[in-house]
Structures are given as structure tokens and as C-alpha cells.
Amino acid sequence: MNACRALVAAATAVLLGTVAFGSARAADLGGDCCADLEERVAELEATTVTKGNRKVSLKLSGHVNKMLLYWDDGINNDIYVTEGTQSESRFRLTGSAPLAPGWSAGSIMEMELVGSKANNVDARIDGTPTENADHIVRNRKASFHIRNDRLGKLTVGRDSPATDDLLLMDVSKNLIADPRPKIGSDFHLARPQGTLGCTGAACRTAINRDVIVGNLDTRRADIIRYDTPSLFGMVISVAWGEDDLADIAIRYKKEWNSIRFLGGIGYAWDTDEREGRTTRVIACPGPGLGARSCIDERLDYERLVASASAMHVPTGLYLFAAAGRDSFGVSNSQSHLRRSAFTAPITGRQPEDASMWYLQAGIKRPLLMPNLGATTLYAEYEQWDDWGVRRDASTLLGIGTGLSEITDTSADMWGLGFIQDIDPAAMQVYLGLRWYDFDVRVATAGPAPLPDNAPAGANVSLEDMFSAAFGAKLKF
């Protein structure tokens, strides 16, 4: 019995000694380990985006999108390095926090890096005045929202109105080809060599391509917006802001068996008076304002726009279509574009309704490099009508006298391209080719202003345009 007690006592002593020794050693190691860990954490905090409090989660994301732009306007050709203008380089900070069961709050700040943009270059200018300046960014979004699972989402601040991006309901998410004709939109149209005795660059007119090729994508603005919860795949959005802009849109997405569908339709009304980058400065109307200057720009239009797409998921075959119409108000307005002395309609003239429609067909599936990601091959077509009517032909085209007026415009675009997804790097490489041709008719005789039923007039010959965009978009 004594021997057993002695054995138990000895075993207990050995065990306690081992634990004590191990604890002391762990304490020594723990001190060194924690010191190293704290030093590493400090280094990470110094090089990482952090949040101001522990209640709101913070996320940094964005992408870089750059491309080579080849262009040929019938007079000359060249290659520029520009932003991927369909989706410019940007970064965003998004925050979110739970408020209560079913309730949450969030915010977004999104900034665009202003560089050489493909919709600002032309045959004479290969960039923008700010492309080489330091610290130049543009505010895209700065807003907060409150969301309830059953009631929907309310957004306040600079953000997208209800009809923004409604033209882009594309199941293939094509980043280079869509109905917005942004790439090369600032190029001046040219008459054929020898027209009215012109040669070389003198054949270029004062009319930019975007005067007769319209963009129906509603601009971002300072707004208040409400989105309903999704009901069987449908979301209704309404927004109001500026002075004044109001719109409503319905979006719908659904998947039936092997068919994926995405679509939307919306209406917008905009009478905002705002400052654009090329607006005219005039003497302010009204008494007592003296030599103060006012900005001579006012939007006044109603817009109906819709787009839809469908994909057969097993094969990757898809079809995407979009259409829209702008109905203009006062004769001094020009829809989505900034107004200037060259693009404003003739005084007293009511601009006609302008329209567009777009069609794209393609396939998106692993083809060329299946180990890296999907390949998209597509063809596209778009047509615009009456975007440049009621404007002064003598100023824009150098034709006729002060009584001359553009009575009819149309433009057609054909395009081909491919996109290769590189999933391991969250990257896409793309090539997009587009061919444009233009038709403009001018009436050069008649009373001033010409009556609405005046003959269409003579056709004005203009050179075709071609562009090729090769680039890459890298997300982070």
C-alpha cells in the first residue's frame, strides 16, 4: 500500500513539474510570438485600407481598363492609347452595416480616373487637357441607402437614376459592344476630297459624330431613388432629382430551364439647367444682374428606352436588342449632349423626335482558351435617325447660306468582335471593330425658318468611319 502511494506521489510530481516547465517555456515563446505578431499587424495596417469604426464593413474594388484605338475618318488614320470608354478605369469604396433584423444601411463612393478618353479624342487631339495632370479624378457616385428585405431600398445622393444603364440589359455582359456609341464620338465628319474644292483636313466639317449618333443612356445625377424588392424577378425603380429630372423603370430577370432572360423598360423626363464642359456663357437675362454671366444650357426632353436579352445557357448562344426615342421640348435643348453654338437647333425651330435601335447576336462559352475562361464572339448593328435635324447646315457643314437647314440625318453601324475572359487574373482581353456610314440631307432655300413640311433637300456626301479597339480590363 505504501509502495502504491509512493508511486502515485512520484507520478504526480513528475506531471506537475512537466506542466510547470511547459507553461514557463510557452510564456517565454508567447512573449516573442506576440511581439512579432503585433509588429506584423502594424505593418499591414500601414499598407491596407482600414475603416473608421468596427460597425460598418468596408470594401475597396474597381478596375483598370485601357485600350489601343485605331481610327480612320476617310481623311487620315492613326492609333491612340485611351481609356476603355465603355467602362472607364475607376475605384469604389462601399460600406454596409446591419441596423435590425431585415434592415441594413450602406454607402458608395466611386471615382473615375480622368485620362485620355476615347469619346473625347478626334483626328486633331489625341487626349484631353487633363490627361497628364496629377490628382485628377471625377466623382461618379457618392450616396447612401437604407434597405429593408420586404420594403425595398431608398438611395439618396449622387447615383444612377432609374433609367441609367437600362440600355445594357445584356446577359453576356459584353464590355466593349453596347448601344452607347461612345468610342470615337467626338470625331468630326468629313466630306469627300474635292467637295466644294476642299482638300485634306479642310474637308472635315464642324459637325461631330455625336450630333447625329445619339446616346440614350440617362446620366448620373443628385437624386433620391426608390427600388422595390424583387417580386417574381421584377424590380420597379423611381427617381427624382436635379432641377428637374424624374424617371421610372421596370427590370425583369428570369431563368426557365435552359433559357436565361434579362430585360427592362423605362421613361425619363429631364428639364435640368446645368453646366456642361462646353456650354456657352451669356449675359444673364433679367434686370439688376449687370455683367454677371449665366450658363446657356437647358435640357428638355422625354425619353422612352428599353432593352432585353436571352441566352441558351448550354450552348452560350445569345441575342440582345435595345431601342429608344427622345422627344425634345424647347428648341434650345439637345437631350443627352451638352448644348453649344454648333449643336443647338436653329432659333425658333422645334427639334424632331430622334430614335435608335440596336441588335447584337453572339456566343459566350469556353472556346479558344477553355482553361482560362469563356470566349465571346459577337456581331452587332445599330441605326440612328433624326439626331441632327433642325440645325444650321451652313455652320456645321459649310453648305448654303444662313437659311440652310439640316432636315434629315441617319447613321448606321456594323460591328464584329471578341472577348476572352482570363478568370485566374479577373481579366478580360477584347477586340471590337466598328464601321459607320452617314446620310445627311440639307434644304438650302425657303422662308426662314423652313416650314415643317419643307422638302428634305439635297443629300450631303460624307466619308465613312472605321474604328478598332483592342484592350484589356483588370478587376480588383
C-alpha positions in Angstrom: 0.0 0.0 0.0 2.8 2.4 0.9 4.5 1.4 -2.3 1.4 2.3 -4.3 1.1 5.7 -2.5 4.8 6.4 -3.2 4.3 5.6 -6.9 1.3 7.8 -7.2 3.1 10.7 -5.5 6.1 10.3 -7.7 4.0 10.3 -10.9 2.1 13.4 -9.7 5.3 15.3 -9.0 6.7 14.4 -12.5 3.4 15.6 -14.1 3.3 18.9 -12.2 6.9 19.6 -13.0 6.4 18.9 -16.6 3.3 21.2 -16.8 5.2 24.0 -14.9 8.2 23.7 -17.2 6.0 23.7 -20.3 4.0 26.7 -19.0 7.1 28.7 -18.4 8.5 27.9 -21.8 5.2 28.7 -23.5 5.1 32.0 -21.7 8.6 32.9 -23.0 7.7 31.9 -26.5 4.4 33.6 -26.3 6.1 36.9 -25.5 8.3 36.7 -28.5 5.5 35.4 -30.7 3.0 38.2 -29.7 5.7 40.9 -30.3 6.3 39.6 -33.8 2.6 39.3 -34.5 1.9 42.9 -33.3 4.8 44.2 -35.4 3.3 42.4 -38.5 -0.2 43.7 -37.8 1.2 47.2 -37.6 2.9 46.8 -41.0 -0.3 45.5 -42.6 -2.4 48.4 -41.1 0.0 50.9 -42.6 -0.5 49.5 -46.1 -4.1 48.4 -46.0 -7.4 50.3 -46.4 -9.0 50.4 -43.0 -12.4 51.5 -41.7 -13.1 54.2 -39.2 -15.2 52.0 -36.9 -16.0 48.4 -36.3 -19.7 48.7 -37.0 -19.5 49.3 -40.8 -17.8 46.9 -43.2 -15.7 48.5 -45.9 -14.8 47.1 -49.3 -12.4 48.5 -51.9 -13.0 47.4 -55.5 -12.7 48.7 -59.1 -10.9 48.1 -62.4 -8.3 49.4 -64.8 -9.4 49.5 -68.5 -7.0 50.7 -71.2 -7.0 50.2 -74.9 -5.4 51.0 -78.3 -7.8 52.9 -80.5 -7.2 52.7 -84.3 -9.3 55.1 -86.4 -9.8 56.1 -90.0 -12.1 59.0 -90.8 -11.6 58.9 -94.6 -9.1 61.8 -94.4 -6.4 60.3 -92.1 -5.8 57.4 -89.7 -3.9 56.9 -86.5 -3.6 54.9 -83.3 -4.1 56.4 -79.8 -3.8 54.9 -76.3 -7.0 55.7 -74.5 -9.3 54.7 -71.7 -11.7 51.9 -72.3 -14.6 54.4 -72.5 -17.4 51.9 -72.4 -16.2 51.2 -68.8 -13.6 53.7 -67.7 -10.9 52.9 -65.0 -12.3 53.5 -61.6 -12.2 52.6 -57.9 -15.0 52.5 -55.3 -15.5 52.2 -51.6 -18.6 50.5 -50.4 -19.8 50.3 -46.8 -22.6 48.3 -45.2 -23.9 47.7 -41.7 -26.9 45.9 -40.2 -29.5 48.0 -38.4 -32.0 45.5 -37.2 -33.4 42.1 -38.4 -34.3 42.7 -42.1 -32.8 46.2 -42.1 -29.4 47.5 -43.3 -27.6 50.7 -44.3 -24.9 51.2 -46.9 -22.9 53.8 -48.9 -20.8 54.0 -52.0 -18.1 56.4 -53.2 -17.0 55.8 -56.7 -14.3 57.8 -58.5 -13.2 57.7 -62.1 -9.6 58.3 -63.1 -9.7 61.0 -65.8 -7.3 60.2 -68.7 -7.4 60.2 -72.4 -10.9 59.1 -73.1 -12.0 57.6 -76.4 -15.1 59.8 -76.5 -13.0 63.0 -76.2 -10.3 62.4 -78.9 -10.5 63.2 -82.5 -8.3 63.5 -85.6 -6.5 66.5 -84.2 -6.4 65.8 -80.5 -5.1 62.5 -79.0 -6.3 63.2 -75.4 -8.0 65.5 -73.0 -6.5 68.6 -71.4 -6.3 66.8 -68.0 -4.9 63.5 -69.2 -1.4 64.3 -67.9 -2.4 66.2 -64.8 -1.9 64.9 -61.3 -4.7 64.0 -58.9 -7.5 64.4 -61.5 -10.5 62.3 -60.6 -14.2 62.6 -61.4 -17.0 61.9 -59.0 -19.2 59.1 -60.4 -21.2 58.2 -57.2 -21.4 59.4 -53.6 -24.6 58.2 -51.9 -26.1 56.3 -49.0 -29.0 53.9 -48.9 -31.4 52.2 -46.4 -32.6 48.7 -47.3 -35.4 46.5 -45.9 -35.9 43.0 -47.1 -39.7 43.4 -47.5 -40.0 47.2 -48.2 -37.1 47.8 -50.7 -34.2 50.2 -51.0 -34.1 54.0 -50.7 -31.0 55.8 -52.1 -30.0 59.5 -51.6 -27.1 61.3 -53.2 -25.2 61.3 -56.5 -26.1 58.0 -58.1 -27.8 56.3 -61.0 -31.4 57.4 -61.8 -34.0 54.6 -62.5 -33.2 54.5 -66.3 -29.4 54.7 -66.1 -27.9 51.6 -67.7 -31.3 50.4 -68.9 -29.8 50.1 -72.4 -27.4 47.5 -71.0 -29.7 44.6 -70.1 -27.3 42.1 -71.8 -26.9 38.6 -70.4 -23.5 38.3 -72.0 -22.2 41.4 -70.1 -20.3 42.5 -73.2 -17.8 45.2 -72.0 -16.9 46.6 -75.4 -20.1 46.5 -77.5 -23.4 48.0 -76.4 -25.8 50.6 -77.7 -23.9 53.6 -76.3 -21.8 55.0 -79.3 -19.1 56.4 -77.0 -15.8 55.3 -78.7 -14.8 58.0 -81.2 -18.0 60.0 -80.7 -16.1 63.4 -80.8 -14.6 62.8 -84.3 -15.6 65.4 -86.9 -17.4 64.1 -90.0 -15.6 64.7 -93.3 -16.7 65.5 -96.9 -15.1 63.5 -99.7 -11.9 65.0 -101.1 -12.7 67.7 -103.7 -16.2 68.6 -102.4 -16.6 72.3 -102.8 -12.9 72.4 -103.7 -11.7 71.1 -100.3 -8.5 69.0 -99.8 -7.0 67.1 -96.8 -8.1 68.2 -93.4 -10.0 71.2 -94.8 -12.7 68.6 -95.8 -13.6 68.0 -92.2 -16.8 69.6 -91.1 -17.8 71.3 -87.9 -20.3 68.5 -87.1 -19.2 65.9 -84.5 -20.3 62.3 -84.9 -22.3 62.5 -81.6 -24.5 65.2 -83.1 -26.2 62.7 -85.4 -25.3 59.5 -83.4 -27.2 59.8 -80.1 -26.7 58.2 -76.7 -29.9 57.4 -74.8 -28.2 56.3 -71.6 -29.5 58.6 -68.8 -26.8 60.5 -66.9 -26.0 60.1 -63.2 -27.3 62.9 -61.0 -28.0 64.1 -57.5 -31.2 62.2 -56.8 -33.4 60.3 -54.4 -34.3 56.8 -55.7 -36.6 54.0 -54.6 -36.3 50.3 -55.7 -39.0 47.8 -54.8 -38.0 44.3 -53.5 -37.8 41.7 -56.3 -41.2 40.2 -57.0 -41.0 37.1 -59.2 -37.9 38.5 -60.7 -39.3 42.1 -61.3 -38.0 45.3 -59.7 -39.6 48.7 -60.2 -37.5 51.8 -59.7 -38.4 55.5 -59.5 -36.1 58.5 -59.1 -36.3 62.3 -58.9 -33.6 65.0 -58.5 -31.7 67.9 -60.0 -34.0 70.8 -61.4 -35.8 68.6 -62.5 -35.1 65.0 -63.6 -37.6 62.2 -63.0 -37.8 58.7 -64.3 -39.3 55.2 -63.7 -38.1 51.8 -64.9 -39.1 48.2 -64.7 -36.4 45.5 -64.7 -37.0 41.8 -65.0 -34.7 38.7 -64.9 -35.7 35.1 -65.0 -34.3 31.7 -66.0 -36.5 29.0 -67.4 -35.0 25.6 -67.8 -32.0 26.4 -70.2 -33.0 30.0 -71.1 -31.7 33.0 -69.2 -33.6 36.3 -69.8 -32.9 39.9 -68.8 -34.9 42.9 -69.8 -36.2 46.4 -68.9 -38.2 49.4 -70.0 -38.3 52.9 -68.7 -39.4 56.5 -69.1 -37.4 59.6 -68.2 -38.2 63.4 -68.2 -35.4 65.9 -67.9 -35.6 69.8 -67.8 -32.5 70.4 -65.8 -30.4 73.6 -66.3 -26.8 72.6 -65.7 -23.2 73.5 -66.6 -21.5 71.4 -69.2 -17.9 71.4 -70.2 -18.5 73.2 -73.5 -21.6 75.3 -72.7 -21.8 78.9 -73.8 -21.5 81.8 -71.3 -24.0 84.6 -72.0 -25.3 87.7 -70.2 -27.8 86.8 -67.6 -31.4 87.7 -68.5 -33.4 89.9 -66.2 -32.9 93.3 -64.5 -30.3 94.1 -61.9 -27.8 91.3 -62.8 -25.3 93.6 -64.5 -22.4 91.9 -66.2 -22.9 88.5 -64.4 -22.6 85.5 -66.7 -25.0 82.6 -66.9 -24.6 79.2 -68.4 -26.7 78.9 -71.7 -27.8 75.3 -71.3 -31.0 73.6 -70.6 -32.1 70.1 -71.1 -35.7 69.5 -72.1 -36.7 66.0 -73.3 -38.8 63.0 -72.7 -37.2 59.6 -73.2 -38.6 56.1 -73.7 -36.0 53.3 -73.7 -36.0 49.5 -73.5 -33.6 46.6 -73.9 -33.8 42.8 -73.5 -31.6 39.8 -74.0 -31.8 36.0 -73.8 -29.2 33.2 -73.7 -29.4 29.5 -74.3 -27.2 28.5 -71.4 -26.0 25.1 -72.6 -24.7 26.4 -75.9 -24.0 30.0 -74.9 -25.9 31.4 -77.9 -27.5 34.8 -77.1 -29.4 37.7 -78.6 -29.5 41.3 -77.3 -31.8 44.1 -78.6 -32.3 47.7 -77.5 -34.4 50.7 -78.7 -35.3 54.2 -77.6 -36.7 57.5 -78.6 -36.2 61.1 -77.4 -38.9 63.7 -77.7 -37.5 67.2 -77.4 -39.1 70.2 -75.8 -37.8 73.8 -76.2 -35.8 74.5 -79.4 -32.7 75.3 -77.3 -32.3 71.8 -75.9 -30.3 68.8 -77.1 -31.1 65.8 -74.9 -28.1 63.9 -73.6 -25.5 66.2 -75.1 -24.1 69.5 -73.9 -25.5 72.4 -75.9 -23.2 74.6 -77.9 -23.3 77.2 -80.6 -22.7 74.5 -83.2 -25.1 71.8 -82.0 -28.1 73.9 -80.9 -31.1 73.8 -83.2 -31.9 76.9 -85.3 -33.6 79.6 -83.1 -37.4 79.1 -83.2 -37.2 75.5 -84.6 -38.7 72.6 -82.8 -36.3 69.6 -82.9 -37.9 66.4 -84.3 -38.1 63.2 -82.3 -34.9 61.2 -82.5 -34.7 57.4 -82.3 -32.3 54.4 -82.3 -32.4 50.7 -82.3 -29.7 48.1 -81.7 -29.2 44.4 -82.3 -26.4 42.1 -81.2 -26.0 38.3 -81.6 -23.2 36.1 -80.4 -22.0 33.1 -78.4 -20.3 33.0 -75.0 -18.7 29.8 -73.8 -15.2 28.2 -73.3 -13.9 28.1 -76.9 -10.4 29.4 -77.6 -8.8 29.0 -74.1 -11.2 26.9 -72.1 -8.8 26.5 -69.2 -8.8 30.3 -68.7 -12.4 31.3 -69.2 -15.2 31.9 -71.6 -14.8 33.4 -75.1 -17.4 35.8 -76.5 -17.8 36.2 -80.3 -20.4 38.7 -81.5 -21.8 40.7 -84.4 -23.8 43.9 -83.9 -25.8 46.5 -85.8 -27.3 49.9 -84.8 -29.2 52.7 -86.6 -29.9 56.3 -85.5 -32.5 58.6 -87.1 -33.0 62.4 -87.0 -30.5 63.2 -84.2 -29.0 66.2 -86.1 -32.1 67.8 -87.7 -33.1 71.5 -87.4 -29.5 72.6 -87.2 -27.7 75.2 -89.2 -26.1 73.5 -92.2 -24.1 76.5 -93.2 -22.3 76.5 -89.9 -21.9 72.7 -89.4 -21.3 71.6 -93.0 -20.2 74.8 -94.7 -23.0 74.5 -97.2 -25.5 77.1 -98.4 -26.4 80.3 -96.6 -27.9 81.2 -93.3 -31.2 79.9 -94.5 -29.8 76.3 -95.0 -31.1 73.7 -92.5 -30.3 70.1 -91.9 -33.7 68.4 -92.5 -32.8 64.7 -92.2 -30.0 62.6 -90.7 -29.4 58.9 -90.3 -26.4 56.7 -89.4 -25.7 53.0 -89.5 -23.1 50.9 -87.6 -21.9 47.4 -88.2 -19.6 45.7 -85.7 -17.7 42.5 -85.0 -15.5 41.5 -82.1 -14.4 39.0 -79.5 -13.7 39.0 -75.7 -11.6 36.5 -73.8 -12.1 36.0 -70.1 -9.0 35.2 -68.1 -10.6 34.1 -64.8 -7.3 33.5 -62.8 -6.5 37.2 -63.1 -10.1 38.6 -63.1 -9.2 40.0 -66.5 -10.8 40.4 -69.9 -9.0 41.0 -73.3 -11.1 42.4 -76.1 -11.1 43.5 -79.7 -14.0 45.5 -81.2 -14.4 46.6 -84.8 -17.0 49.1 -86.0 -17.9 50.6 -89.4 -20.1 53.7 -89.6 -21.8 55.4 -92.6 -23.8 58.6 -92.5 -26.7 60.2 -94.5 -27.5 63.9 -94.2 -30.0 65.9 -96.2 -30.0 69.7 -96.3 -32.6 72.2 -97.6 -30.9 75.4 -98.8 -33.8 77.5 -99.9 -37.1 78.7 -98.5 -38.5 81.0 -95.8 -36.7 81.5 -92.6 -37.3 79.3 -90.7 -38.2 76.5 -93.1 -41.7 75.0 -92.5 -42.0 71.6 -91.0 -43.2 70.2 -94.4 -40.3 71.6 -96.4 -38.8 69.2 -98.9 -36.0 67.0 -97.5 -33.4 68.7 -99.8 -30.2 67.5 -101.3 -28.1 64.7 -99.9 -24.7 65.6 -98.5 -21.9 63.1 -99.1 -19.9 62.3 -96.0 -17.0 59.9 -95.6 -17.5 56.6 -93.7 -15.6 56.0 -90.5 -13.9 52.9 -89.0 -12.5 52.2 -85.6 -10.8 49.2 -83.9 -10.4 49.0 -80.1 -8.0 46.5 -78.6 -7.5 46.5 -74.9 -7.9 44.8 -71.5 -9.9 45.2 -68.3 -8.4 44.1 -65.0 -10.7 44.0 -61.9 -9.6 44.2 -58.3 
